[in-house]
Amino acid sequence: MLSAVEIEHTQSIPTYYPVVTNLTDRITSMFVFTNILSLMIYAFVSANVTICMYLV
């Protein structure tokens, strides 16, 4: 019984590391995604403004 508890403890300790790395990876990917999204929106808006200027 004691050995099973010990194994459970040793297994539960390293599980924090992948969670932290996964979280940081997710944050960086979200940052990159939002950066690309904002750039795309900016390009779209600027293109629309130039088209409107050409039309007017």
N, C-alpha and C positions, 0 to 999 in steps of 0.2 A: 504493500500500500504506500509506504513512504517513498519507495523508488518511483512509483508512478507520479506522485505529487512533485518530486524533484524534476522528473522529465518534463512535466507540464510547465513548471517554473522556467526551466532552461529554454523551452520552446517559446514561451510567451515573451521573453526578454528581447530576442533579436527581431521580433515581428514589428517593433517600433521603427526600425531603420528603413525597411522598404516603404512603410507608410509615409515617413517624412520625405524620402526621396521622391516618392510618387506625388506627394503634395507639391513639392518644389517644382517638379517637372510639369505638373498641371498648371501651376501659377505662371511659369515661364511660357508655356504653350498658350495660355489664355492671354498673356501680355502680348505675345507675338500676333495672335489672332486679332486682338482688338486693334493693334497697330496697323495691321494689313487692312482691317475693316475700315478704320478711320481714313487711311490713305485712299482706299477705293471710293469711299463716300466723298472725300475731298475732290478726287479726280472727276467723279460723276457730276458733282455740283459745279465745278469749274467748267466742265464740258457743256453743261446745260446753260450756264451763264454766257459762254461764248456763242452758243447756238442762238440764244435769245438776242444777243447783241447783233448777230448777223441778220436775224429776221427783222429786227427793228432798224 
